[in-house]
């Protein structure tokens, strides 16, 4: 970092090395667990090889790794500082009058910068790989588990018209979303704002093309009139293939850059976008959470080894990390239930982690 001295650069290098080692271990565990899980699902087909299952594990791995990245900074930082402590390097630094803040703040700033890069770059990449994973897995399992119900519900609309789409199954063909056994229920808002049923459309198949749904084997029924059959029919749509697939995915599978559009389209269609908004705020809080974990790692590792209790203190830091993880999940559940504000649920874990680390450092460093 600019203006950092040799000691700061040395400690920062050690911390980043520890983070890299922790990331390698966690990534290996994720790949192993995912490989075993896919072997029990996709691997039950006799014509699927080990290479294909391993490729699916690689596609799925980054999404799971991003969930555990806060632990990477915590575990890696604790390992690096404990190593410096046991080699008496921290003792030499403190004896030379070097404040712990001098080498903690660069590490926290580096964690914050990595958090920004994670949100802006790594998260979209992981989302793209996750979408590729779904496509590849669907190809391998096509026509193999076709008896399992795959009912799909979609909704689109604007200020005047709302359309509810139900399909018995979905898949992807040549990059286009395809629905089969489709029923479309079209409502029009009255002057008072109440939805009034206007038309029902049944179709054997519907493909989402750029800007419209392409229906085949269509039967239209308007209220008070007889049904009309046609081979094809086009209906305007403001969904694209990615946005439609996002309706089937969890908020965690949508990239940071597409979340604002997903929120807008979901609310425009009349659905609650609380899950997407919560995920958006959580991503914005990610850099602060990473920096807080880096500070916590230092706070639980700076006790001098000759004083004893270093292993217990480091273990307490690991335990606190798990507590913060469950606290994050609990806050999200409360927010989705409309018990606490989304903003508070997203930022509370990062703020609590930061205040905990700073409080412990102030106590140990400044008395």
C-alpha positions as CSV (number, residue, x, y, z in Angstrom):
1,X,0.0,0.0,0.0
2,X,1.1,3.6,-0.7
3,X,3.0,5.1,2.2
4,X,3.2,1.8,4.1
5,X,6.5,0.9,5.7
6,X,8.4,-2.3,5.6
7,X,6.8,-3.7,8.7
8,X,3.3,-3.0,7.4
9,X,4.1,-4.6,4.1
10,X,5.6,-7.6,5.8
11,X,2.6,-8.2,8.0
12,X,0.2,-7.6,5.1
13,X,2.0,-10.2,3.0
14,X,1.8,-12.7,5.8
15,X,-1.9,-12.0,6.3
16,X,-2.7,-12.3,2.6
17,X,-0.7,-15.5,2.5
18,X,-2.8,-16.9,5.4
19,X,-6.0,-15.8,3.6
20,X,-4.8,-17.5,0.4
21,X,-4.0,-20.8,2.3
22,X,-7.4,-20.7,4.0
23,X,-9.1,-20.1,0.7
24,X,-7.3,-23.1,-0.9
25,X,-8.4,-25.3,2.0
26,X,-12.0,-24.2,2.0
27,X,-12.2,-24.3,-1.8
28,X,-10.9,-27.9,-1.8
29,X,-13.5,-28.9,0.8
30,X,-16.2,-27.3,-1.2
31,X,-15.2,-29.1,-4.4
32,X,-15.1,-32.4,-2.5
33,X,-18.5,-32.0,-0.9
34,X,-20.1,-30.8,-4.1
35,X,-18.5,-33.6,-6.1
36,X,-19.9,-36.2,-3.7
37,X,-23.3,-34.5,-3.7
38,X,-23.4,-34.5,-7.5
39,X,-22.2,-38.0,-7.7
40,X,-25.3,-39.1,-5.7
41,X,-27.7,-37.1,-8.0
42,X,-26.3,-36.6,-11.5
43,X,-23.9,-39.5,-11.2
44,X,-26.6,-42.1,-10.8
45,X,-26.8,-42.0,-14.6
46,X,-24.4,-44.7,-15.9
47,X,-23.4,-42.6,-19.0
48,X,-22.2,-39.6,-16.9
49,X,-18.4,-39.7,-16.4
50,X,-16.2,-38.5,-13.5
51,X,-14.9,-35.6,-15.7
52,X,-18.5,-34.3,-16.3
53,X,-19.3,-34.4,-12.6
54,X,-16.0,-32.7,-11.7
55,X,-16.8,-29.9,-14.3
56,X,-20.2,-29.4,-12.7
57,X,-18.5,-29.1,-9.3
58,X,-16.1,-26.4,-10.6
59,X,-19.1,-24.5,-12.1
60,X,-20.9,-24.6,-8.8
61,X,-17.9,-24.1,-6.5
62,X,-17.4,-20.3,-6.8
63,X,-21.0,-19.5,-5.7
64,X,-20.5,-21.6,-2.5
65,X,-17.0,-20.2,-2.0
66,X,-18.3,-16.6,-1.9
67,X,-20.7,-17.5,0.9
68,X,-17.7,-18.6,3.0
69,X,-15.3,-15.9,2.1
70,X,-15.8,-14.0,5.4
71,X,-14.5,-17.1,7.2
72,X,-11.5,-17.2,4.9
73,X,-10.5,-13.7,6.1
74,X,-11.1,-14.7,9.7
75,X,-9.3,-18.1,9.6
76,X,-6.5,-16.9,7.4
77,X,-5.9,-13.8,9.5
78,X,-6.0,-15.7,12.8
79,X,-3.5,-18.3,11.3
80,X,-1.2,-15.5,10.1
81,X,-1.2,-13.5,13.4
82,X,-0.8,-16.6,15.6
83,X,2.2,-17.6,13.5
84,X,3.8,-14.2,13.9
85,X,3.1,-14.4,17.6
86,X,4.6,-17.8,18.1
87,X,7.8,-16.8,16.2
88,X,8.0,-13.8,18.6
89,X,7.9,-11.4,15.6
90,X,5.0,-9.5,17.2
91,X,7.0,-9.2,20.4
92,X,9.9,-7.6,18.5
93,X,7.5,-5.2,16.8
94,X,5.9,-4.2,20.0
95,X,9.2,-3.8,21.7
96,X,10.3,-1.4,18.9
97,X,7.3,0.7,19.8
98,X,5.2,-0.3,16.7
99,X,1.5,0.1,17.5
100,X,-0.8,-2.8,16.4
101,X,-2.9,-0.3,14.5
102,X,0.0,0.2,12.0
103,X,-0.2,-3.3,10.6
104,X,-3.9,-4.0,11.4
105,X,-5.3,-1.1,9.3
106,X,-3.5,-2.1,6.1
107,X,-4.8,-5.6,6.4
108,X,-8.3,-4.3,7.0
109,X,-8.0,-1.9,4.1
110,X,-6.9,-4.8,1.8
111,X,-9.8,-6.9,3.0
112,X,-12.2,-4.0,2.2
113,X,-10.7,-3.6,-1.3
114,X,-11.0,-7.4,-1.9
115,X,-14.7,-7.1,-0.8
116,X,-15.3,-4.4,-3.4
117,X,-13.7,-6.5,-6.1
118,X,-15.8,-9.5,-4.9
119,X,-19.1,-7.6,-5.2
120,X,-18.3,-5.9,-8.5
121,X,-16.4,-8.6,-10.4
122,X,-16.3,-12.0,-8.6
123,X,-20.1,-12.1,-7.8
124,X,-21.2,-11.6,-11.4
125,X,-18.7,-14.2,-12.5
126,X,-19.9,-16.7,-9.9
127,X,-23.6,-16.0,-11.0
128,X,-22.7,-16.7,-14.6
129,X,-21.0,-19.9,-13.7
130,X,-24.0,-20.9,-11.6
131,X,-26.3,-20.3,-14.5
132,X,-24.0,-22.4,-16.7
133,X,-24.1,-25.1,-14.0
134,X,-27.9,-25.2,-14.1
135,X,-27.9,-25.5,-17.9
136,X,-25.3,-28.3,-18.0
137,X,-27.0,-30.2,-15.2
138,X,-30.3,-29.9,-17.0
139,X,-28.7,-31.3,-20.2
140,X,-27.3,-34.3,-18.3
141,X,-30.6,-35.0,-16.6
142,X,-32.9,-34.3,-19.6
143,X,-35.6,-37.0,-20.0
144,X,-34.2,-38.9,-17.1
145,X,-36.2,-37.5,-14.2
146,X,-39.1,-36.2,-16.4
147,X,-41.7,-37.7,-14.2
148,X,-40.9,-35.2,-11.4
149,X,-43.3,-32.2,-11.3
150,X,-41.7,-29.0,-12.4
151,X,-44.5,-26.6,-12.2
152,X,-43.5,-23.0,-13.0
153,X,-45.3,-19.8,-12.1
154,X,-44.3,-16.5,-13.6
155,X,-45.8,-13.0,-13.6
156,X,-45.3,-10.0,-15.7
157,X,-47.1,-6.8,-16.3
158,X,-47.3,-3.0,-16.1
159,X,-49.6,-0.4,-14.7
160,X,-52.6,-1.5,-16.8
161,X,-52.2,-5.2,-17.5
162,X,-51.0,-8.2,-15.4
163,X,-50.3,-11.7,-16.8
164,X,-49.9,-14.8,-14.7
165,X,-48.1,-17.7,-16.5
166,X,-48.3,-21.3,-15.3
167,X,-46.4,-24.2,-17.0
168,X,-46.1,-27.8,-16.2
169,X,-42.3,-27.9,-17.1
170,X,-39.5,-25.7,-18.2
171,X,-36.1,-26.1,-19.9
172,X,-33.7,-24.2,-22.1
173,X,-33.4,-24.8,-25.8
174,X,-30.7,-23.1,-27.8
175,X,-30.4,-20.4,-25.2
176,X,-34.2,-19.7,-25.1
177,X,-36.4,-20.4,-22.1
178,X,-39.1,-22.9,-23.1
179,X,-42.3,-23.7,-21.2
180,X,-44.5,-26.6,-21.8
181,X,-48.2,-27.1,-20.9
182,X,-48.7,-23.4,-20.6
183,X,-51.7,-21.5,-19.2
184,X,-51.7,-17.6,-19.3
185,X,-54.2,-15.6,-17.3
186,X,-54.5,-12.0,-18.4
187,X,-56.0,-9.4,-16.1
188,X,-56.7,-5.7,-16.7
189,X,-56.8,-3.1,-14.0
190,X,-60.1,-1.3,-13.6
191,X,-60.3,2.5,-13.0
192,X,-60.4,1.7,-9.2
193,X,-57.2,-0.4,-9.5
194,X,-58.8,-3.8,-9.0
195,X,-57.7,-6.5,-11.4
196,X,-60.4,-7.8,-13.7
197,X,-60.1,-11.1,-15.6
198,X,-60.0,-10.5,-19.4
199,X,-58.6,-13.6,-21.2
200,X,-57.2,-17.1,-20.7
201,X,-54.7,-18.6,-23.2
202,X,-53.7,-22.3,-23.3
203,X,-50.6,-23.3,-25.3
204,X,-48.7,-26.5,-25.8
205,X,-45.4,-24.7,-25.8
206,X,-44.1,-21.1,-25.1
207,X,-40.6,-19.8,-26.0
208,X,-39.3,-16.5,-24.6
209,X,-37.9,-14.7,-27.6
210,X,-36.4,-11.2,-27.4
211,X,-39.3,-8.9,-26.5
212,X,-42.2,-11.5,-26.8
213,X,-43.5,-15.0,-26.0
214,X,-43.8,-17.3,-29.0
215,X,-46.7,-19.7,-28.4
216,X,-47.6,-22.8,-30.3
217,X,-50.8,-24.9,-30.4
218,X,-52.8,-22.0,-28.9
219,X,-56.4,-21.8,-27.7
220,X,-57.7,-18.4,-26.5
221,X,-60.8,-17.9,-24.3
222,X,-62.1,-14.5,-23.6
223,X,-64.7,-13.9,-20.9
224,X,-68.2,-14.3,-22.4
225,X,-67.0,-15.5,-25.8
226,X,-66.2,-18.9,-27.3
227,X,-62.6,-20.2,-27.6
228,X,-60.4,-19.6,-30.7
229,X,-57.7,-22.0,-31.8
230,X,-54.5,-20.9,-33.7
231,X,-51.2,-22.6,-34.5
232,X,-49.0,-19.7,-33.2
233,X,-49.4,-16.5,-31.2
234,X,-47.0,-13.8,-30.1
235,X,-47.4,-11.9,-26.8
236,X,-45.3,-8.9,-25.8
237,X,-43.0,-9.5,-22.8
238,X,-40.6,-7.3,-20.9
239,X,-38.6,-10.4,-19.7
240,X,-35.4,-11.6,-21.3
241,X,-34.0,-15.1,-20.9
242,X,-31.8,-14.2,-18.0
243,X,-34.5,-12.3,-16.2
244,X,-36.9,-15.2,-16.6
245,X,-34.4,-17.7,-15.3
246,X,-33.8,-15.3,-12.3
247,X,-37.5,-15.8,-11.4
248,X,-36.7,-19.5,-10.9
249,X,-33.5,-18.8,-9.0
250,X,-32.8,-17.6,-5.4
251,X,-31.7,-14.1,-4.8
252,X,-28.2,-15.4,-4.0
253,X,-27.9,-16.7,-7.6
254,X,-28.4,-13.2,-9.2
255,X,-25.4,-11.0,-9.9
256,X,-25.0,-7.7,-8.2
257,X,-25.4,-5.7,-11.5
258,X,-28.7,-7.4,-12.3
259,X,-30.3,-7.1,-8.9
260,X,-31.7,-3.5,-9.4
261,X,-33.5,-4.7,-12.6
262,X,-34.7,-7.9,-10.9
263,X,-36.1,-5.7,-8.1
264,X,-37.9,-3.4,-10.5
265,X,-39.4,-6.1,-12.7
266,X,-40.5,-8.1,-9.6
267,X,-42.3,-5.1,-8.1
268,X,-43.7,-4.2,-11.5
269,X,-45.2,-7.6,-11.8
270,X,-46.9,-7.3,-8.4
271,X,-44.5,-9.5,-6.4
272,X,-42.6,-8.7,-3.2
273,X,-38.9,-7.9,-3.9
274,X,-37.9,-8.1,-0.3
275,X,-35.5,-11.0,-0.9
276,X,-33.8,-9.2,-3.8
277,X,-33.5,-6.0,-1.8
278,X,-32.1,-7.8,1.2
279,X,-29.5,-9.5,-1.0
280,X,-28.6,-6.1,-2.6
281,X,-28.0,-4.5,0.8
282,X,-26.0,-7.6,1.9
283,X,-23.7,-7.3,-1.1
284,X,-23.2,-3.6,-0.3
285,X,-22.2,-4.5,3.2
286,X,-19.7,-7.2,2.0
287,X,-16.6,-5.0,2.0
288,X,-17.3,-3.8,5.5
289,X,-17.9,-7.4,6.6
290,X,-14.5,-8.5,5.2
291,X,-12.7,-5.6,6.9
292,X,-14.4,-6.4,10.1
293,X,-13.4,-10.1,9.9
294,X,-9.7,-9.0,9.3
295,X,-9.9,-6.8,12.4
296,X,-11.5,-9.6,14.4
297,X,-8.7,-12.0,13.4
298,X,-6.1,-9.6,14.7
299,X,-8.0,-8.8,17.9
300,X,-8.2,-12.5,18.9
301,X,-4.5,-13.3,18.0
302,X,-2.4,-10.4,19.4
303,X,-2.1,-11.7,22.9
304,X,1.5,-12.5,23.6
305,X,2.3,-16.2,23.6
306,X,4.3,-16.0,26.8
307,X,1.2,-14.9,28.7
308,X,-0.6,-18.1,27.8
309,X,-4.2,-18.5,26.6
310,X,-3.4,-17.7,22.9
311,X,-4.9,-20.9,21.6
312,X,-8.1,-20.4,23.6
313,X,-8.4,-16.8,22.5
314,X,-7.9,-17.8,18.8
315,X,-10.6,-20.5,19.3
316,X,-12.9,-18.0,20.7
317,X,-12.4,-15.9,17.6
318,X,-13.3,-18.9,15.4
319,X,-16.4,-19.5,17.5
320,X,-17.4,-15.8,17.3
321,X,-17.2,-16.2,13.5
322,X,-19.7,-19.0,13.5
323,X,-21.9,-17.0,15.8
324,X,-21.8,-14.1,13.3
325,X,-22.6,-16.4,10.5
326,X,-25.8,-17.7,12.2
327,X,-26.6,-14.1,13.3
328,X,-26.5,-13.1,9.6
329,X,-28.8,-15.9,8.7
330,X,-31.2,-15.1,11.6
331,X,-31.3,-11.4,10.7
332,X,-32.1,-12.3,7.1
333,X,-35.0,-14.5,8.2
334,X,-36.4,-11.8,10.4
335,X,-36.1,-9.3,7.5
336,X,-37.9,-11.6,5.1
337,X,-40.7,-12.0,7.7
338,X,-41.0,-8.2,7.8
339,X,-40.0,-8.1,11.5
340,X,-37.0,-5.9,11.1
341,X,-36.0,-3.5,8.3
342,X,-34.0,-5.0,5.4
343,X,-31.3,-2.3,5.7
344,X,-30.8,-3.2,9.4
345,X,-30.7,-7.0,8.7
346,X,-28.1,-6.6,6.0
347,X,-25.7,-4.2,7.8
348,X,-26.1,-5.5,11.4
349,X,-23.7,-8.5,11.1
350,X,-20.9,-6.4,9.6
351,X,-21.4,-3.6,12.1
352,X,-21.5,-6.0,15.1
353,X,-18.4,-7.7,13.8
354,X,-16.6,-4.4,13.4
355,X,-17.6,-3.0,16.8
356,X,-16.6,-6.3,18.5
357,X,-13.1,-6.3,16.9
358,X,-12.5,-2.6,17.6
359,X,-13.7,-2.9,21.2
360,X,-11.4,-5.8,21.9
361,X,-8.5,-4.0,20.2
362,X,-9.1,-0.8,22.2
363,X,-9.2,-2.8,25.4
364,X,-6.0,-4.7,24.7
365,X,-4.0,-2.0,23.0
366,X,-5.1,1.2,24.8
367,X,-6.0,-0.3,28.2
